[in-house]
């Protein structure tokens, strides 16, 4: 295989690997591709209150399970003076507080942070029983109510084709206040919720069903009671229904707290117990949410990445990761355009200095230091010094010039010029030495061409390196540097004419 073919294959592998890792981090781990993206994080607090009887007390609160459309970022339990543990019993997930002796009004808290993601509202399948206990109606009053229920069931069967449409018809009739059968049933179970009545009717129809408890996510809500949905088994899967509308599916802003018929709260050793909920929304940067989520799950791509470094080192790497972008600009302008520069990657170092000093201030400082340094260099050349001593003298002169510029700018109130120290002294000294030799060998025209080329490359690299999208991608998706490396390999394999050569030989083309 020829070296050219190997270069293209290697570049393709690098590009595919870098793009694949970037897509994985964005689509699976949730890192935003665009800067400035925010996610709405919902903070839900459950407050359990009860009146302790003076002896031992035990409180069990059902906790939410994992859901595909909701990701839990953090959980906090507040239980001063109480013992605490989390109990798993099959599909039941409960927080248990206990205390040997307690009296009076008690308050316990559970808080979680969650955010919504695209996906299925429920995780399938769950191991719920599909057995149905058909209720017995013995008294005359119950027989009359039973006839009304049977009438509702028969009408629903006629107007439906399967379990899903049958359940919808049942709920539609139970919400129809003009229906006599419905009114009889609701008056008999007037102390029950609509979901309770619907579950009773479905049990008479021998349809497996249970309740779902949860909350509608709405900002700044306090002392909420758990809302109820129904879930019905159609023979192959569980289908959720909103009781008041009769429509299938979980509402988009509904957070499922508990699925199944078990109690939401159990209290032993106390009475007058209740659980209320408060909900508040906060807009959080999407990158912060993704980092918090992946740190909990210990994803290797993030756990062994720049994010695992201390903040101080992260800020350093944020600048370092921009260097390959500037290097790509240099490769393109030198290989494809044919722009001549003073040194190979000196423009990239200048671009980094411009980032710290701002472009206009940096250009002014650079031109001033180089001009004064060249003047000193020409004077030193008359003294017939050795090369090492001459360059050292130029370095010392550059340091003196930097100090003088800083002091004078401070006295004049020009704070941006104080950033002159970000210019690399050795690079400036070598630039001055190189330009002076070039002046002697090729004349001032070549010095102006290479100096102007260096500044053009530095300015273009600065504009790219300070672009908010480039900054976001290089820091949050460093895998894209593999794509950049592939592009550099392809550019390095280019052997055609440069744009400058096409302009130079345009007369011959004509």
N, C-alpha and C positions, 0 to 999 in steps of 0.2 A: 504493500500500500504506500502510495506516495506521501511525502510530508504534507502537501497541500490538502489531500483528502483527510489525513489524520487531524489536521487543524480544524477542518469543518465539522468532522464527527465529534471531536472534543468540545468544540464550541456549542454544538447542538445539545450534547449531553448536559453541559453546564447550564444552558438556557432552560432546558426542560426541568432540570432538578431545581433551579432557583425559582422558576415560575410555579412549579408544583408545590413547593414548600410555602410560597407566598399565598397561593390559593387555599391551602390547608389552614394556615393561620387565620385567614380572613373568614372563610366559610364555616370552619369547624370550631376554631378557638374564639372567634368573635372579634378579632382585632380589626379596626376600621381601616379601609383602604384610603379614605379621604380624611384629611385633617379637620379638626373641629367637630367631629361627630359626637353626639351625646346619646345616652340611653336614659330612659326614665326608670329610676330605681324606686320601688315601692317599699316603704317601711310599715310593717303590720305588727301591731302590738295586741296581744291577748291578755286581758286582765281578769283573773279569777278572784272572786270575792265569796266569802262564806263566814258564818258565825260559828266559831268553835265552841264546843260544849264543855271544855275544861279538862278533857282527857286526851288520849292519843288521837291524832288526826292523820288522815291519808287522802291525798288528792291526786287524781289521775286525769290528765287532759290529753285528748287526741291531738296528734301533731300531723301536719301535712306530709304526704309522701312526695317523691320525685315526680315531676310532670314534664312532658315534652315541651309544652309551651311556656313553662316557667322554670327559671333557674334560681335556686336559693344561694345567695352570696354569703350570708352570715346568720347565725342563730345565737341568741343570748337568753339566758335563764336567770331570773332574779328570785332568790328564795332565802332571804336572810333568816338564819336560825333553823332552817329546814334541811333535812337530808334530801338528796336529789339523785335520781337515776333515770335513764331512758330504757323503756321496756319494749321489746319486739315480740309480738305474738302473732305469727303468721303475717297477714297483711295489716295487722293493727300495730300502730306506732304511737306510743304514749309516753308523756313525761309524767313522772311520779314524784310528788313531794311528800315527805313524812316528818312527823315530829312526835316526841313522846308525850309532851304535855303542852297544851296551848288553849287559851281562852280569849273570847272576845272577837271583834271583827278582824278578819285576816284578808290580806291582799297578796297575790302571787302574780308574777309577770313572765310572759314569754314574748320575745321580739325576734322577728326575722326580717331580712332584706331580700327582695326578689326582683327580678326583671323579666319581661316578656320576650320570648323568642319565637320565630316562626316554627311551626310544627304541629303535630297532632295534639289536640287538647287533652287526651287521655292516653295513658300507656296501656296497651293491650298485650296479652290478656291478663286478667286478674283472676285469682282462684276464689270466685264467689259462688256460693251455693245457688243452684237453680231449682231447688225444691220449693214447692208452694204449699202452704197450709191454708186450705179453704175454710173460712170462718163458718161456725154453726149459728144459725138464727132460730131460736126456739120460741121466744115470746111473740105475742100478736103484733106488738109494735115493731119488733125486729122483722117479723114476716112482711109487714107493710113496707118497711124500708128495703127489705130484700127484694120485693117485687119491683120497687123503683130502680134499684141497682140493676136487676136483670133486664129491665126495660132499657136502661142506658146502654148496657152491654150489647143487647140485641140490635139496637139502632146503630151502634158503632160498628158491629160486624157487617151489617148490610152495607154501610157506607165506606168500608175499607177493603183492602186487598191483602194486607200482611200485618205483622205485629207492629211495625212502625206506624203505618197509617191508622191502625186500630187504636193505638195509644193516643195518637193525635186527636182522633175523634172523641175518645173518652174525655180528654182534657178540655176540648172545645165545649162539650156538653156541660161539664162541671163549672165552666165559667159563664154559662148562659143563664143569667138571672131570670129570664122569662120562661124557663123550662120547669114544669111542675115536679117532675121526678127529681130533678136536680135540687130544687128547693126543699123537698122532703128529706133528701139525704143530708144536705148541708145543715138543716135545722136539727136533725137528729145528732149530728156530730159537730155541733156549733162550737165546742171547746177545742176542736182539732183544727190543724192547719189544712190548707188545700192539698199539700203534699201527702198528709196523713190519709185524707179521704181518698185521694187518687190511688194510693197504695192499697187501701182496703178494697176498692172497686176492682183493681187489677188482680188482687188475690182471689176474689170471687170468680173472676174470669180465668183463673189458673194461669196467669202470666207472671213469670219470675220478674221481680222488680225490687229495688231498694232506693234509699234516698242518698243524695249527695249534699253535703253541707259545705258552704263556702262564702266568699265575700265578693261583692262587686268593687273593683278597684276604681275608686273615685277620690280625688285629692281632698285632703283636710276634712275627713269624716271621723266623728267620735261616737263612742258608746253604741256601736252597731251590734245588732243581733245577727247571728249566722243565717244566711239565706239558704233556701232548699231547692234542689233540682231533683228530678227523677231519673233513674237509669233502668232500662228495660232490656231483657235478654230476648233476642229475636230468633234464637236457635243456633246462631253462629258467633254473635258478638253482642256486647252491651252498647245500647244507644241511649244517650242522655236527652232529656226533654226539659224545657222550661215550662213549669206548671201553668202559668197564667196565659201564655201565648199558645202553648201546645206545639211549638216548633221544635224539631229535633236539633241536637247540637248544643255544645257549651258556648254561652256568650263569650265574645272575644275578651272582655274585661273581667271575666269571672275567675277568681282564684279558688281552686278546689282545696278545701281544708280536710275533708273527711269523706270517704266513700264507704257505704255500707250502713247497716241498720244499728250498729252499736252506738252507745251513748257518746256524746261529745265530752261530757264532764261527769266524773264520779267523785263523790266526796263521802268519806267515812269519818265519823266523829264531829260532824258539823251539820248545820242546816241553813236554809235560806241562801243556797249557793247560786251563783250566776257567773257567766263568762261573757264579757263584752269585748269588742274589737275597735281599734282606732287605726286609721289608714292615712298616710301622708306620702306625697310624691316628691322626689328630688331629681333634678337633671344632673347626671354625672358623666364626665368624659368616658366615651366608649372604651378607650384604651385602659383606663383605670378599672372598669368593670371586667374586661377580659383578663387583665393581669391578676385580679383578685380571684376570679373563677379558676384560672389555670393554676394558680398557686395552691388552691384547695385540692385540685385534682392531681397535682404534681405531674403535669405534662412535661415530658422530657425536652421537647423543643423549646419550652420557655424556662424550665427549671435549670437547664444548662445553656443559658444565653446571657446577653448583656444585662437583662433585667435582674439577674441574680447578684450582680455586683453592687457595691455601695453606691449611694447617690452621687458622691463626688467623682468616682470613676466613671459612672454613667455619663455625666456631663462632659468629661474628657473625651469619651468614645463618641459622643454625639458629634463632636467636631472632627475627630479622626475619621469617622465613617464617611465624611464628605470629601476627603482627599481623593479617593478613587474617581469621584465624579469630575473633579478638576483635572485629574490625570487623563480621563477619557477625552476631555476637551482638548488637552494638549496633543494627544495622539491624533485626533481627527484633524485639527488645524495644521499639524505638521505633515502628516502622511497624505491626507486627501487634498487639503487646500494648498499646502506647501508654504506656510507662513514660517519665516525664520525668527527664532527667539534667542535671547542671550542666556544660554544654558537650557537644559532639557526640561526640568521640572521646577526651575526657579519661579515661573509664573504661578504655579500652584501655591507655593509658599507666600507669594505676594497676595494672592487671593485670600488666603487664611488671615493674613495681617489686615487686609481691607475689611474682613468680616468684623474684626475687633475695633478698628478705627473709623469705620464708615468709609465709603468709596472716595468722596471728594477730599476729605481730610487725609486719607491714606495716600492718594495720588500726589497731593501737594507735598506731604512729608517725604515721600519716596524721591520725587524729582529734586527737592531741595537738598536732601542728603547726598544723592548721587552726583549732583552738579558740584557741590562743595567738595565731595570726596575726589572727584576727577581733577579738580583744580589742585588739591593737595597732592594727588598722585603724580601729576605732571611736574610739580615742583620737586618731589622726592626723586623722580627719575633723573634729574640733573645732578643729584648728589652721588650717583653711581652706587647705590646700595645693593646688597645681595637680595635675591627674590624673597627669602623667608623674612628678612628684616623689613623689607619694603611692605610686604603684606601685613606684618605685625603692626607697622606704623600706621597703615591704613585702618586696621581694626581699632587701634587706639583713637585715631582721629574720628572714626564713626561713633565710638562711644562718647567722645567729647561733644560731637555735634548733637547726638541724641539728648545728652544731659542739658546742653545749652538750649535746644528747642523746647524741652520740657519746662525748664525754669522760666524762659521768656514767655511761653504760652500761658503758664500759670499766672505770671504777673499781669498779663494782658486779659486774663479771664477766659481764655480759649481752652475749655476743659477737654475737648476731643483730641487736641494735639498732645495731651498727656499720655495717650495710648501709643506714642511712638516706640515704646519699649517692646511692643509686640512684633516689630520688624526684626527678623533674625540678623544679628550683627555680622556673623561670619558670611552669610549669603550676600549681604550688602557689600562687605569688603571684597569678596571674590567677584561680585558684579562690577564693582569699580575697577578692580585690577583687570578683569577680562575686557571691559570696554576701553580701557586705556591702551592695552596691547592691540586690540582691534583697530583703535584709532591710528596707532603707529603703523600697523601693517596694511590695512585696507582703506584707511581714510575715514573722515567723519560721516560720510554717507552711509557706510555699512553700520556704523554705530547707531545712527538714527533709525535705520531699517530694523535692526535687531532689537533696539530699545523700544521702538513703537510696536513691533510684533509682540514683544514680551508683555507690554502693557495691555494690548488688545486681548491677548489670551487671558491675562489675569483678570481683566474686567469681565469677559464673557464667563470665565470660571466663577467669578464672584456672583454674577447674576444667577447662575444655575445653583450654586451652593447655598445661596440665601433664599431660594424659592421655597415657599412653605410646603409644597407638595414633595419636593426632593428631600427636604429635611425630614419630613414625616416618613417617607418611604425608606430612607437609608437607616434611620434609627429603629423604626418598628418592624421593618422587613429587611434586615441585613442579608437575607437570602438572595435578594435581588442583586447583590454584588457578584454572584455567580453568573447572572445574565450579563452584567457589565463586563465581567472577565471574558465571557464568550465573545462579546462584541469587540473587545480589544484584540483577541486572537484573530478574528476575521479581518479587522483593520490592519493588523500586522502582516497579513498575507497578501495585502494589496500591492501590486507591482505596476499599475497603470500610470497614466499621466496625472500630475497634480493640476489643480485649477490654475495655479499661478503659471505653470508651464504651458497650459493651453492659451492663456492670455499672452504669454511671451512669444509663442510661435504661431499666433493667429494669422500673421502675414503669410507664413508658409502654407497654412491651410487654404487661404484664399487663392 
